[in-house]
Amino acid sequence: MPEPAIPRLTRLLGIVTQLEEYGEASFDELARHFGVSREVIKDDIDTLWVSGLPGYGTADLLDFDGYAYEEGIARLTESLGIRQVRLAPAEAVALMGALASIVASGAAPAAAEGALEALRAAVEGAMAVTVVGAPPADQTAVQAIREGLERSLAVVVTYVDAQDRRTERTIEPHRLVAVDGVGYVECFCLRAGDFRTLRLDRIERAEVTDEPASTPRRETEGFALEAQYDAEITVGLAGRWAFEDLPGVSLKSVGDELVARFGVANPDVIVARLLSVAPHLRRISPADLRDRLANAAEAVLASASIPEDQ
């Protein structure tokens, strides 16, 4: 049975690091160190000898001493700086914090949990990591959503919105994402008849149905992770709910107003939010977002107008 790629890649990088730090080593010594046979080490050296950086010319490849190789000795003559990444304790803790935040969000793949456990084992509990931020998502609900996503089935969820309103809706999950430590599910909501992005930590319950998902995933919209520009919105306090769950938002109360600053990845999504609190808006920046809102408001008014003869 072929050896899994990840263990072998780890050993290959380990061999390069070992030779770069400690000089030459016999195939037998490397075999004992990595817990494999001499033949496996020889195959690894053969693989490394034709490995390197993109371009793969003579100067782009790892190189070994051919005479030493014939004697069963691995002697690295050119490493190209390729080696295992070694983390300082502070770097390991920072990485653990980031992984723990993503895992808590509910949007992390299974590999993230394995990597987090490996890091915890590596530091042997010397440093504790506490994730502070959004409440962790209910993992049972997340698992149901993940199952619906993998099997292309609809999922019934109980959702609590920013105003603490509890609704039951059927969604067709399309993608799980994590932004600033908060997990979201991009989906088509049958109740709304439109695409929605729901926070995972606000989903109280989720149950997979037998109904196949029928709405194709939206490719051009949804949650883009890169902000096109930064926005600053001043709104009356009654409109706070429309901003408090935006990824990366900064909120500051000034008298009877609220100043919200955040990155805008999808302007149309933000415009929809602004329309929902239009009576409470005070100032909008930048001009592009303000113009988009004005155009959307005019379209709404035009579609709602009633002909005079009716």
Secondary structure as GFF3:
##gff-version 3
##sequence-region A 1 310
A	DSSP	alpha_helix	5	22	.	.	.	ID=ss1
A	DSSP	beta_strand	25	26	.	.	.	ID=ss2
A	DSSP	alpha_helix	27	34	.	.	.	ID=ss3
A	DSSP	alpha_helix	38	49	.	.	.	ID=ss4
A	DSSP	three_ten_helix	58	60	.	.	.	ID=ss5
A	DSSP	beta_strand	63	64	.	.	.	ID=ss6
A	DSSP	alpha_helix	66	70	.	.	.	ID=ss7
A	DSSP	beta_strand	73	74	.	.	.	ID=ss8
A	DSSP	beta_strand	76	78	.	.	.	ID=ss9
A	DSSP	alpha_helix	89	105	.	.	.	ID=ss10
A	DSSP	alpha_helix	110	123	.	.	.	ID=ss11
A	DSSP	alpha_helix	139	151	.	.	.	ID=ss12
A	DSSP	beta_strand	153	160	.	.	.	ID=ss13
A	DSSP	beta_strand	166	179	.	.	.	ID=ss14
A	DSSP	beta_strand	182	189	.	.	.	ID=ss15
A	DSSP	beta_strand	194	199	.	.	.	ID=ss16
A	DSSP	three_ten_helix	200	202	.	.	.	ID=ss17
A	DSSP	beta_strand	203	212	.	.	.	ID=ss18
A	DSSP	beta_strand	229	236	.	.	.	ID=ss19
A	DSSP	three_ten_helix	237	242	.	.	.	ID=ss20
A	DSSP	beta_strand	250	254	.	.	.	ID=ss21
A	DSSP	beta_strand	257	264	.	.	.	ID=ss22
A	DSSP	alpha_helix	267	276	.	.	.	ID=ss23
A	DSSP	three_ten_helix	278	280	.	.	.	ID=ss24
A	DSSP	beta_strand	281	285	.	.	.	ID=ss25
A	DSSP	alpha_helix	287	304	.	.	.	ID=ss26
###
